[in-house]
Amino acid sequence: MSAEEKTSYLMLIDGKFVVGEAGTRSVINPANGKAFVDVPEASPDQARQAIDAARKAQKAWGLKSPLARAAIMKRIAVLIRQNARHLAEVVVREQGKPINEAIGEVGGAAEFFDYYAEFARRIQGEILPSDYAGEQVWIQRVPVGVVAAIIPWNYPSALVSRKVAPAMIAGDTIVLKPHEDTPLSALEMARIFVEAGVPAGVVNIITGRGETIGEVLCSEPGVDLITMTGSVPTGKRIMANASRNLTPVSLELGGKAPFIVLADADLELAVRSAATSRYMNCGQVCICNERTLVHRSIYDQFVTRFVEFSKSLVVGDPMQANTDIGPKVSREELEKVEAVLAEAVAGGARLALAGGRPTKAPIDGGYWLNPTVLTDVTPDMPIMTREIFGPVVPIMPFDTFEEAVSITNASNYGLSAYLFTNDLGRVMNAVNEVSFGEIYVNRIGPEMLQGFHVGFRESGLGGDDGVHGLESYMRKKTVYVNYSGAATAALMPYGR
Ligand code: NAD
């Protein structure tokens, strides 16, 4: 059944599929601007019910053997793969990325479950010597408890897995809320979770507004970890709400990735990589190339080739396999990018490729934006400092490596950075000096499951993926055991 034929989507709370007590919300296809399906709108009470269900289910889930939890996770991965085409089409319809990218995303959604299932035999503790004979001390990892997960619209399928898979293997239960604009993929996954045998209450998926149910999830004392991916302002608001209960937060926020091309770089590789890293998912990725810095000696050549390559990309129907760039996710997001662009041009930036809205839309009513290339930009222009999140790229020359590093680091963001050079010394200098959580050398993303996806400064707190990402889903408990049959003398100062 295709997403367009589906007439009803339901939320998953405590193992039951339910309607929203606050009504419904229409989901819009960004390729034509038309509403095509309704989803439930949860009430704040339903958000609390979901937290209660997760709390009730956590003890039994946490006590299951990790292998038993992993078996369910492997079934989830199988089911995602079996339904991959359908799930990818749902991503395209609600979010607008080209079908090939959506297929990649859904593949990633399955991988998270396989990858974290491997940790069934790998979550370990530490045994420590006691200060006294006849005693044993150890530190063991235990589930954190109930997790609230909040995700954005740019990867509506993979980000569900990125949060749910580590929670499941850690023995946590979870309530997940997708973005208002892209709730379908998470609701599709809810069906898969039930089919795979996830016990009631272990994973709960609720849909609705950030300002209502998102606030509840981040303010209730019954939540033990908040993991959120989204924008910096929302991250700050969530952290403020979480502080009332001292709930730990893991925040994956925005980026302003620098893309540094040194004079000796493989120019063709650098151009194609810089363009791909800017235009994938219509420029709507936290690790996208947001500001391209090119050595002055190759700057003109780079810009010429970059513009040529940009012109060769097909902006069109995201359901077609030959489409490179689909629509922006929403009218609001389209207008945000246009505003940054207009501000840059008004501030003196030159349009090396005019781009902008196509004169003839690939599909009427969609939120289209052609690749747009800007030169004559300065580091202090908003287009060089604020996240753009669209197919718009400023390209700036630099004279020295030190200057490039200094522009790179002068940012509130610190998520991903790119460097193209074959000079090993420069690579190592950059690794030491570039103050970002992730550095890609002569390649672009996406990041790998075994890495640690983490932003410095306002790009985040905590981090996702790999063994370090899993850490935030667990607590450490220290156990002191006296098995000597006598009191530990040194600890009994009263002598009786
Ligand atoms: P957003 O901050 O607007 O929304 C993210 C989520 O937060 C949504 O589900 C929203 O409903 C919810 N929300 C809003 N207000 C809330 C509140 N008061 N309490 C609780 N939840 C609330 O972000 P967006 O526009 O959906 O996503 C784009 C942003 O996400 C970009 O900045 C992008 O860089 C970032 N992002 C970061 C990563 C990463 O891994 N670092 C990955 C993808 C996207």
Boltz pocket constraint, residues with backbone or C-beta under 6 A from the ligand:
constraints:
  - pocket:
      binder: B
      contacts: [[A, 150], [A, 151], [A, 152], [A, 153], [A, 154], [A, 155], [A, 177], [A, 178], [A, 179], [A, 180], [A, 208], [A, 209], [A, 210], [A, 211], [A, 213], [A, 214], [A, 215], [A, 218], [A, 229], [A, 230], [A, 231], [A, 232], [A, 233], [A, 234], [A, 235], [A, 237], [A, 238], [A, 252], [A, 253], [A, 254], [A, 255], [A, 284], [A, 285], [A, 286], [A, 387], [A, 415], [A, 453], [A, 455], [A, 459], [A, 460]]
      max_distance: 6.0
